[in-house]
Amino acid sequence: MSHVALVGASGNAGSRILKELSDRGHQITAIARHPDRIAALPDVTAVQGDANDRAALAALLKGHDAVISAVHFTASDAATLVGAVRDAGVSRYLVVGGAGSLEVAPGEKVIDQPDFPEAYKPEASAGGVFLDYLRGVDDLEWTFLSPSAEFVPGERTGRFRLGKDELLTHAEGSSISFEDYAIALVDELEQPAHVRQRFTVGY
């Protein structure tokens, strides 16, 4: 059991990660702009917080063993979030990443493919910038977990594959449920295997 701060606890990924953490017996400070939207679960304390307010966020993060960030990249800033984690004195930082920066072939990113949806480009591009920023951070034990191309509600099966920088695909495409993604992220929290690395999860 550890004390975990989860930023963005009310979103699609955040809410599944929150449940996975709670089910495994961790104590969680669940942070969101609207804490009333955070699920009431065992060992969860819901608090109001703004991912763009470095000083206030750092105060909320102090005393935790790890921080998990599950906020949209277009609505946050890497330097602000990393700065808040540093200011709080927390060394372990896990980030819910995006698929756009994964490769479909050496040097060819998902976001650069001709069929990549235009509507998703701002978030995907910002996710790539966030990852590049993290790769220059050597004083935190960070991990960036990219989902597969389709990141959707589904079942918690526990059956998935892990990869590094290449998009994982299967016969029907490339996908992972929020529920199985949460398993992979909390597994990494409990047994770190990708410190200062990006990795990915998919079926």
C-alpha positions, 0 to 999 in steps of 0.5 A: 500500500502506498499514498498516491496523488492522482491528478485528473481523477474524474476523467475517463482514464483517471476514474478507472485508475482511481478504482484500480488503486482503491481496489488494490488497497492504496490510499489516494488523494484524488484531485480534480477541478470538480471534486464532486465528480470523483467517485466515492471509493474506499481510501479515496479523499477527493480534493479540488485542485488545478493542474495549472497552479504550481504552488497550490498543486505542490501543496496537495502533492506533499507527503505522497509516495507517487503522483499520477497525472491523468490530465489532458495535455492541451489543458496542462503544461509539462513544466508546471506539473513536473515543477509541482512534483519537484516542489512537493518532494515526490520522486515517482511520477507516472503520466497517462500518455498518448498514442500519437508519439508511438511509431508505426515504423522506425521514425514514422509516428502515428500522428504523422500518418495520413489517416490520423484524425485532424480533431485529435492532432492538438492533443496528440501533438501536445502529448509528444511535447510533454514526452520530449520534456520528460526525456530531459528530466533526470531528477524524477523517476518518471514513467509515461504510459502510452495507450493504443490507438483506440483508448475506450471504455471496455472490460477489465480482462487483465489480458494485454501486451506491453511494448516500448515505442512502437504501436501495438496492433492486432487483427482488428486494429490497435486498442486498449480499454481504460480498465486494462490500461489502469491495470498496466499503470498500477502494475508499474506503480507497484513494480517499477519496470520502466523508470525514465522511459515510455512504454505502451499497452495494447491487445 
